């Protein structure tokens, strides 16, 4: 990238009027996805916005203001959070989220001390690809139940065709924006889809506007704070559901750092270093666990905004984080989010969950993983069936390893014990790029 193309450099501060507009763009880019995760899992959207902003600010501090990345709610943790909610409610989710943050922190320290090779060996594409597919496909039933208004209490669908029509309209709008819109609008299809679906649902009488009218303008979000609103109880079952997923999202994190480095023309793996960016991700997730938000991760939507605008300023990212925090305290915003019908969220989720599964498939394709090799076929097959099928291992009455976490662990073990480990990397496209940047670091 030529220097003259850059509108604002990483450390460059915009004028106040530019600052507001440019930060608002990033807020719009993250908004739809960030609120979708808590809505799907039963957590507070307002707290998710708050933790997203706080986590992003912490990330910028830990990375010394050198990486212009925005952090929001992680889709990879939707299934684990739903499972943790059923076991321990929001308080249990916070224990699991805290544990996931610790995994990031420990990984960061190990990378600082020993390098990245051990992580590459632990999580080759043949493991991470199928696990990411499990994340998406495992949520398919949830998307359809929302889209067709499944009532868990009665075990029946209520007015399924009415709700499914709303879901299809929402899905159609999201697809149209994704495919045909250009520039910044192409980066916010979720926001367009939810807005269009919401308007459609309101005409069909599915939106209750009373709660919006009654909601106050300023309201403290429903924080879930350890030792203040609840006494933490360590639950190994919840930890084993959520913590292993942090290993999978580490691969996602590395991919985001490589894309960010390419977009900005700066080697972030070299400076401030992969260990700092991972530590920042972990700190954001730990902060989320201290206020009641879902685990956080860097957002591809906001990387897209950087690529289009050529504005790389961390001050703009920080401004978006402050706006997200402010939105978390606006009661009307939370009330509007709470009034969104399940059919609208279901329509968006049909596409989103499918994209998650497809991205896992893409990881296999991009790295040219040969499924004609039996060890690769075995590992992928076992991960998919165990993860989607909902298998679990009960260690004792209070401890079990289930679903996605179990499939991740078994995938890692199979890759470790089966001969021909080199075949699990394929051409190693992502890791080859990472290794190249690490060599640049060593040469410097």
BELKAMO-V96697 format. One record per residue. RES is the residue in one letter. PSI is psi in whole degrees, 0 to 359 (NA if undefined). Layout:
BEGIN
res=RES psi=PSI
res=RES psi=PSI
END
This chain:
BEGIN
res=X psi=130
res=X psi=144
res=X psi=326
res=X psi=344
res=X psi=336
res=X psi=126
res=X psi=315
res=X psi=128
res=X psi=170
res=X psi=318
res=X psi=5
res=X psi=134
res=X psi=129
res=X psi=166
res=X psi=162
res=X psi=321
res=X psi=323
res=X psi=317
res=X psi=312
res=X psi=310
res=X psi=315
res=X psi=322
res=X psi=323
res=X psi=323
res=X psi=316
res=X psi=325
res=X psi=315
res=X psi=321
res=X psi=322
res=X psi=343
res=X psi=308
res=X psi=313
res=X psi=321
res=X psi=321
res=X psi=338
res=X psi=319
res=X psi=308
res=X psi=325
res=X psi=319
res=X psi=331
res=X psi=350
res=X psi=7
res=X psi=175
res=X psi=122
res=X psi=324
res=X psi=319
res=X psi=325
res=X psi=319
res=X psi=317
res=X psi=311
res=X psi=329
res=X psi=313
res=X psi=314
res=X psi=318
res=X psi=321
res=X psi=318
res=X psi=318
res=X psi=320
res=X psi=316
res=X psi=323
res=X psi=313
res=X psi=325
res=X psi=15
res=X psi=30
res=X psi=31
res=X psi=350
res=X psi=114
res=X psi=73
res=X psi=141
res=X psi=141
res=X psi=135
res=X psi=185
res=X psi=135
res=X psi=127
res=X psi=334
res=X psi=336
res=X psi=6
res=X psi=307
res=X psi=312
res=X psi=322
res=X psi=318
res=X psi=317
res=X psi=318
res=X psi=325
res=X psi=321
res=X psi=334
res=X psi=321
res=X psi=11
res=X psi=192
res=X psi=326
res=X psi=319
res=X psi=321
res=X psi=321
res=X psi=325
res=X psi=314
res=X psi=321
res=X psi=319
res=X psi=317
res=X psi=320
res=X psi=320
res=X psi=322
res=X psi=324
res=X psi=316
res=X psi=313
res=X psi=314
res=X psi=322
res=X psi=318
res=X psi=315
res=X psi=321
res=X psi=321
res=X psi=320
res=X psi=321
res=X psi=323
res=X psi=355
res=X psi=188
res=X psi=348
res=X psi=321
res=X psi=323
res=X psi=322
res=X psi=319
res=X psi=327
res=X psi=324
res=X psi=64
res=X psi=166
res=X psi=330
res=X psi=339
res=X psi=309
res=X psi=324
res=X psi=302
res=X psi=325
res=X psi=319
res=X psi=323
res=X psi=321
res=X psi=319
res=X psi=314
res=X psi=310
res=X psi=328
res=X psi=340
res=X psi=359
res=X psi=316
res=X psi=322
res=X psi=318
res=X psi=315
res=X psi=321
res=X psi=320
res=X psi=316
res=X psi=328
res=X psi=13
res=X psi=62
res=X psi=129
res=X psi=112
res=X psi=329
res=X psi=318
res=X psi=343
res=X psi=23
res=X psi=159
res=X psi=138
res=X psi=119
res=X psi=56
res=X psi=321
res=X psi=323
res=X psi=311
res=X psi=322
res=X psi=327
res=X psi=318
res=X psi=318
res=X psi=319
res=X psi=321
res=X psi=315
res=X psi=314
res=X psi=317
res=X psi=314
res=X psi=316
res=X psi=318
res=X psi=316
res=X psi=314
res=X psi=319
res=X psi=322
res=X psi=317
res=X psi=339
res=X psi=153
res=X psi=166
res=X psi=215
res=X psi=323
res=X psi=330
res=X psi=341
res=X psi=352
res=X psi=47
res=X psi=328
res=X psi=316
res=X psi=318
res=X psi=315
res=X psi=314
res=X psi=318
res=X psi=312
res=X psi=319
res=X psi=323
res=X psi=315
res=X psi=316
res=X psi=314
res=X psi=325
res=X psi=322
res=X psi=334
res=X psi=6
res=X psi=24
res=X psi=1
res=X psi=130
res=X psi=109
res=X psi=355
res=X psi=319
res=X psi=332
res=X psi=316
res=X psi=324
res=X psi=343
res=X psi=142
res=X psi=158
res=X psi=320
res=X psi=128
res=X psi=135
res=X psi=126
res=X psi=162
res=X psi=82
res=X psi=147
res=X psi=96
res=X psi=123
res=X psi=140
res=X psi=0
res=X psi=303
res=X psi=345
res=X psi=159
res=X psi=116
res=X psi=138
res=X psi=116
res=X psi=123
res=X psi=110
res=X psi=329
res=X psi=313
res=X psi=319
res=X psi=318
res=X psi=342
res=X psi=320
res=X psi=319
res=X psi=317
res=X psi=336
res=X psi=335
res=X psi=330
res=X psi=321
res=X psi=317
res=X psi=344
res=X psi=321
res=X psi=320
res=X psi=319
res=X psi=314
res=X psi=317
res=X psi=317
res=X psi=321
res=X psi=322
res=X psi=319
res=X psi=316
res=X psi=317
res=X psi=319
res=X psi=317
res=X psi=317
res=X psi=348
res=X psi=26
res=X psi=136
res=X psi=93
res=X psi=339
res=X psi=328
res=X psi=312
res=X psi=120
res=X psi=355
res=X psi=147
res=X psi=327
res=X psi=325
res=X psi=321
res=X psi=321
res=X psi=320
res=X psi=322
res=X psi=319
res=X psi=317
res=X psi=319
res=X psi=320
res=X psi=321
res=X psi=322
res=X psi=319
res=X psi=318
res=X psi=321
res=X psi=341
res=X psi=350
res=X psi=346
res=X psi=19
res=X psi=167
res=X psi=163
res=X psi=147
res=X psi=159
res=X psi=161
res=X psi=146
res=X psi=125
res=X psi=328
res=X psi=318
res=X psi=330
res=X psi=322
res=X psi=321
res=X psi=319
res=X psi=316
res=X psi=322
res=X psi=314
res=X psi=338
res=X psi=25
res=X psi=106
res=X psi=8
res=X psi=129
res=X psi=339
res=X psi=326
res=X psi=318
res=X psi=316
res=X psi=322
res=X psi=320
res=X psi=322
res=X psi=318
res=X psi=320
res=X psi=318
res=X psi=320
res=X psi=315
res=X psi=318
res=X psi=327
res=X psi=339
res=X psi=5
res=X psi=109
res=X psi=324
res=X psi=321
res=X psi=314
res=X psi=322
res=X psi=320
res=X psi=316
res=X psi=317
res=X psi=336
res=X psi=354
res=X psi=123
res=X psi=151
res=X psi=328
res=X psi=324
res=X psi=313
res=X psi=324
res=X psi=320
res=X psi=316
res=X psi=320
res=X psi=329
res=X psi=315
res=X psi=314
res=X psi=314
res=X psi=326
res=X psi=322
res=X psi=321
res=X psi=312
res=X psi=318
res=X psi=328
res=X psi=329
res=X psi=318
res=X psi=321
res=X psi=324
res=X psi=321
res=X psi=318
res=X psi=313
res=X psi=324
res=X psi=5
res=X psi=50
res=X psi=125
res=X psi=105
res=X psi=359
res=X psi=342
res=X psi=125
res=X psi=320
res=X psi=320
res=X psi=317
res=X psi=319
res=X psi=312
res=X psi=312
res=X psi=317
res=X psi=315
res=X psi=317
res=X psi=315
res=X psi=313
res=X psi=317
res=X psi=318
res=X psi=313
res=X psi=327
res=X psi=342
res=X psi=30
res=X psi=154
res=X psi=156
res=X psi=122
res=X psi=111
res=X psi=317
res=X psi=188
res=X psi=331
res=X psi=7
res=X psi=122
res=X psi=151
res=X psi=124
res=X psi=161
res=X psi=237
res=X psi=318
res=X psi=317
res=X psi=317
res=X psi=325
res=X psi=313
res=X psi=314
res=X psi=321
res=X psi=316
res=X psi=317
res=X psi=314
res=X psi=317
res=X psi=329
res=X psi=321
res=X psi=333
res=X psi=139
res=X psi=157
res=X psi=41
res=X psi=330
res=X psi=335
res=X psi=341
res=X psi=347
res=X psi=343
res=X psi=230
res=X psi=359
res=X psi=42
res=X psi=308
res=X psi=314
res=X psi=331
res=X psi=319
res=X psi=320
res=X psi=315
res=X psi=322
res=X psi=316
res=X psi=326
res=X psi=322
res=X psi=322
res=X psi=319
res=X psi=313
res=X psi=320
res=X psi=324
res=X psi=NA
END
